[in-house]
Amino acid sequence: MHASMSKQPTSEPGSDEWRGMTPRERGLTEPMVDEVFGLLADWRRRAVCRYFADSATPTAAVTTIATAVAQRGTGRAGITDTEVSTVREALVEEHLPHLDRAGVLDFDERSESVRYWGQPTVEKWAEHADELSR
């Protein structure tokens, strides 16, 4: 296929070329089952997907997401700054970049903001895993 016939970016996920593109513009299709399970293998990544699936907005600051994830992880609304900080660090260093590479969201490290693109398959399995782990 000629490059001009494809709208797929020529660089790797996470590059500047991919920033701001929707998954459809990136040429991504529904994730394969193994990819979905890999993405959702950690409770924090599931919690991030559930946060956005339940939210009315597709964007949020990392601290806001970390607070919601910490609350989901502890099962209580009253959480400490230390709990939020621990979750925030794990999100920034590992989980948000993982979800970004998969094309589920865009994580901007400089502004510490996240834009969620929505992925019904991921959301469905994250919800199912949450129900099983309660």
Secondary structure, 3 states (H helix, E strand, C coil): CCHHHCCCCCCCCCCCCCCCCCCCCCCCCCCCHHHHHHHCCCHHHHHHHHHHHHCCCCEEEHHHHHHHHHHHHHCCCCCCHHHHHHHHHHHHHHHHHHHHHCCCEEEECCCCEEEECCCHHHHHHHHHHHHHHC
